[in-house]
Amino acid sequence: EAGVVQSPRYKIIEKKQPVAFWCNPISGHNTLYWYLQNLGQGPELLIRYENEEAVDDSQLPKDRFSAERLKGVDSTLKIQPAELGDSAVYLCASSPRQGMTDTQYFGPGTRLTVL
Amino acid sequence: DAKTTQPPSMDCAEGRAANLPCNHSTISGNEYVYWYRQIHSQGPQYIIHGLKNNETNEMASLIITEDRKSSTLILPHATLRDTAVYYCIVNQGAQKLVFGQGTRLTINP
């Protein structure tokens, strides 16, 4: 079974430029998550989708960050414009259903460097 | 904020059992204990979870104290590939995992 796929794996941009990350969850997984991980810290949830609906986006900085999950499968996370402090690893995860104890399966992440 | 306390780092010899402690003194009755680990340059990987009873799977064992205020993750025969950051997470459901800083476990040859 293929895992969660993320691309690109690495991205280097200059500040004020836009950037987008793409995630393909495990087939059949209805729930999709985007996390942010700063160096030396644990991941922090940015947004959670149940199918196409963003059900928890309270931690997403909406002035510059946006996300979408068209058709309830793939998802894109965008930053526009990027700031130096956005340098981090962006992780995508998925889980199979809206259960209480469903395991989250994480992708390898996209490492963003903003210069 | 994370509801757990873990030592920042631990060492273990290859082939020995690695015992990773976690304190969660404010856990409520309907909250589960989850363990994930993150190997360098990879995303976190689920290990095990439990509510009250001890649990075992192919990766590890989870021992939860009777008062549920602490738990221990046991890797029975640690290998070099078990070197990772281990996160203990307490949550009512798996949908919103709040990661702390975890324990950096180093397995030494």
Chai-1 contact restraints between the chains, C-beta under 6 A:
chainA,res_idxA,chainB,res_idxB,connection_type,confidence,min_distance_angstrom,max_distance_angstrom,comment,restraint_id
A,G42,B,Y87,contact,1.0,0.0,6.0,A-B,restraint_1
A,G42,B,F99,contact,1.0,0.0,6.0,A-B,restraint_2
A,G42,B,G100,contact,1.0,0.0,6.0,A-B,restraint_3
A,G42,B,Q101,contact,1.0,0.0,6.0,A-B,restraint_4
A,P43,B,F99,contact,1.0,0.0,6.0,A-B,restraint_5
A,L91,B,G43,contact,1.0,0.0,6.0,A-B,restraint_6
A,M100,B,G93,contact,1.0,0.0,6.0,A-B,restraint_7
A,T101,B,A94,contact,1.0,0.0,6.0,A-B,restraint_8
A,D102,B,A94,contact,1.0,0.0,6.0,A-B,restraint_9
A,T103,B,Y46,contact,1.0,0.0,6.0,A-B,restraint_10
A,F106,B,G43,contact,1.0,0.0,6.0,A-B,restraint_11
A,F106,B,P44,contact,1.0,0.0,6.0,A-B,restraint_12
A,G107,B,G43,contact,1.0,0.0,6.0,A-B,restraint_13
A,P108,B,Q42,contact,1.0,0.0,6.0,A-B,restraint_14
A,P108,B,G43,contact,1.0,0.0,6.0,A-B,restraint_15
A,G109,B,G43,contact,1.0,0.0,6.0,A-B,restraint_16
